[in-house]
Amino acid sequence: MRISIKNAMLRCVMTSLCIASGSLNAQSIASKKILIVYLSRTNNTKAIAEIIQANVGGTLVALELEKPYPENYPATVQQVVRENETGYLPPLKTKIDSIEKYDIVFLGFPTWDMKMPPPMKTFLHQFNLAGKTVVPFNTNAGYGVGTGFQTVRELCPSSKVLEGFEIKGGIERDGIYLSIKDEKRKRAEEEVKKWLRRIKVTG
């Protein structure tokens, strides 16, 4: 009988510790300052960025170039291929004040040429994310992330890079632009919520 009581008390203490630990984790995340930076040509990555913000809060920032890419899709493809081949980093119009105040930085970008788009590389070269938690997310035409998430890890060697999220968006080549809307946006919201729970950014 004494052993049973002792075991019951032990379980009670352990349960209390677990609950306290979970609360502490939730509180620590809630106290973090979050930045969500994204690049979006057809607004699919923007849609995912907005869903993330609705779930975790934070500041939403769209990357804009000093000289935007051509509206013509083939011309943009050719320009991006050249930039990737030469390592050219297009200058950003976007300014972010006091990036050091943010603890968690979400990075959203589409897959271009099976790589991270050059403007996002510009951002990662321009801003120091050392010591921060970096969380990548991606939209693509169905061919996957390519080397995008790998590039995040390479350009953020002193950051804690969490598991990324990817989802199929539009296919500009075929004239399919904003795809993450209506029912597909609702499904995307559920997928994003599952991912955020899995990486322990939300409870």
N, C-alpha and C positions, 0 to 999 in steps of 0.2 A: 504493500500500500504506500509506504514511504517512497519507494522507488518511483511509483507511478506519479505521485504528487511532485516529486523532484523533476521527473521528465516533463510533466505538464508545465511546470514553472520555467524550465529551460526553453521549451518551445515558445512560451509566451514572450520570454526575453528576446529570443532570436527573431520572432515575428516583429516585435517592436523595433529592433535594430534595423531590420529590412525596411520597414515602413519609414523610419527616420532617414535612412540612407536614400530611399526613393524620393522623399520630400526634399532633401538637401539637393539632390541632383536636379529636380524640377526647379527649385529656387535658384540654383546657380545658373541654370540655362536662362531662366526668366530675367536674371540680372545682367546677362550679357548684352552688349551692344552689337547689333547685327546690320551688316551692309549687304545688299543684293545688287550686284553689278551684272548687267546683261547686254548682249549684242543681239539685235533682232532685225532681220531684213523683211520678213513676211509676217511678223508679229506672233509667230508660234512660240518662240523663246520668251517673248514678252508675256504671253499668256501663262506660261509655267512660272515665270518670275512673280507674277501677280498672285498666283495660287500659293506659292511659297510665302509671300508676304502676308497673305490672309491667315496663314497658319502659325507663323513665327514672329510676325511684326517686322520691325526694322526699316531701314531706309532703302528705297528703290532708286537705282541710278541706271539710266540707259547710256551706253557708250555711243558718242557721236563723233564723226571724223571732221577734221578741218576741211577736207575736200571729200565729199561723199562719193561713193562708188557710182558708176553709171547706172541708170535705170534699166538699160538694156542688159539682159541676163548673160548672153554670150560674151559681151564686152567685159562684164564684171568677172566672169570665170577666167578669162585670159589675163586680166590684171592680177587676180589673186594668185594664179599659177606663177606669174613673173615675180610677185612679191615673195612667194614661198621659195622660189629658186634662188633669189638674190639675198633673202633675209631682210628685206626692206620692212620697216615698221612704220606704217602710216600715222602721222601725228593726230592726236585726239583733240577735239574741241571740248570734250567733257573735262571738267575740273572737279576734284573731290578735296574738300578742305578737311584737315585733321584726320587723315585716315588712321592714324595711330590710336584713335579713341575706340576703334571697332575691334571686337574680340573674334567675331565669326564673320567670314566673308563668303557669300555664295557667288559663284561665277557661272553665268549662263551664256551659252553660245551654240550656234548651229554648227553642223559639220560642213566645211567647205574644202573641196579637194581632198577629202578623207583626213583632214587635219583641223587643228584649231585655227579659226580665222585670224589673219594678221592683226586686226585691231585689238583683239584680246591679248595677243602677245605683247603689243605696245603697252597695254595697261599693266601687265605683269612685270614688264621691264621698268616701267615708270614708277610703280608704287611698291614699296617694301612691305611684304606680308609676313615677314619673319616673326615667329612666335604666335601667330594667329591660327585659328582653325579655318581651313579652306574647304568649301563644299562645292564641287562642280556639278552642273546639270546641263543637259544637251538635248537639242531637237535635231532630227535628221530626216532624210528622205526615205528611210527604210534600210539604209546600208550600214547603219551603226555609227558609233562615235569616231571610228578611225583611231588616230593616235592622239586625239584631243585630251583625254584624261591623263595619258602618259605625259603629255607636254605640261599639264598643270603640275604634276609631281616634279618634273625636271626644273621648272621655273620657280617652284616654291619649295626648295630643298630644306628650308628651316621652318616650314609650316607643318601643322598636322593636317594632312589631306584625308578627308573622309570618303567613303564610298559614294560614287557619283550616281546620278539619275539620268536615264536617257529614254526618249520616247519619239515615236514617228510623228513628224509634223507635216508641213506642206511639201510639194514637189514643184518648185518654181519652174524648172525646166519644162514641165508639162502643163504649166499654167494653173497649177493648184497652189494657192497662196495660203491664207489663214485656214488651217485645217482643225486646229484645236479650239472648237467652238461647239455650242449646243450640247448634244449628247456626248460627243467626244471629249468636251471640256469636263463634263461631269465625271466621266471615267478617268480622265487624267487627274482630277482632284483626288479621287480615291487612291490612285497609284502613288501620287505625291505624298499623301498622308501616311500610307504604309511605309514608304521609304523614310520619311522623317522620323517615324517611330522606330524603325529598324536601326537608324544611325543615332538614335537617342537624342535628337534635337527637340522632339516633342514627346510628351508622355503617352 
